[in-house]
């Protein structure tokens, strides 16, 4: 029906029955926050809601890993650990500094690979050089956020980059991966993040976004509904009545359409997601992961 992220991880890490992400906060900021591209971030942005590791900001990478790995292994005793640099933009620093930040995860004995989340406008050729060097030591996944292929939506939400910049980043990454593999090295994997339910977008926009990423050899994709959380500009728009929230079924229908477009070789890391209940304003159904998965799979079976 679709390739699961678990299947992807089992292929990349065949020695481990389970591979679990441990989220890290390396103290990064974002060009959309520090004035380079903007000062307010994306209109939906509240990393406190989406990044559990922010509670450990200030702790070293080694300290964060040593604190979280035992908790992870209560349920998954023999799991391989994927060090996930999640909070804000994790390639947004000089390359020498980036190498210093990643190194504690690379040398940690429990860490089997790295996953690095970033923006398409923060992956220069020097960063690609570093990522290739890292991937020669341990498996690496570069997660590049797109959210939507609609430039008007990207502008409206204050992303600070365009579809063209995203595609340029991915094209250069694919070229470098091919060069690495031609030399006998593994290269790194590519992932991306998409949001369904942005203001003024409909099914045609969601399908266009799916077609955009279908052009490229992504190993994995995250799809999640638009969250409206307290303290964001989007929350202010919601309070004014400017945001129309998708219904549960409309969201599931949209995801099913996108999954039919995304290549079967691309793993679906998730198509659900929520925020802590004390900060989430809408939609009320987004935390019901099992119901969403069940409904999407029902739709896919009906349409197959």
Buried (B, 14 or more C-beta within 10 A) or exposed (E): EBBBBEEBBBEBBEEBEBBBBBBBBBBBBBBBBBEBBBEEBBBBBBBBBBBBBBEBEEBEBEEBBEEBBEEBBEEBEEBBBBBBBBBBBBBBBEBEEBBEBBBBBBEBEBBBBBBBBBBBBBBEEEBBEBBBBBBBEBBBBBBBBBBBBBEEBBEBBBBBBBBEBBBBBBEBBBEBBEEBEEEEBBBBBBBBBBBBBBBEBEEEBBBBBBEBBBEBBBBBBBBBBBBBBBEBBBBEBBEEEEBEBBEBEBBBBBBBBBBBBBBEEBBBBBBBBBBEEEBBBBBEBBBBEEEBBEBBBEBBEEEE
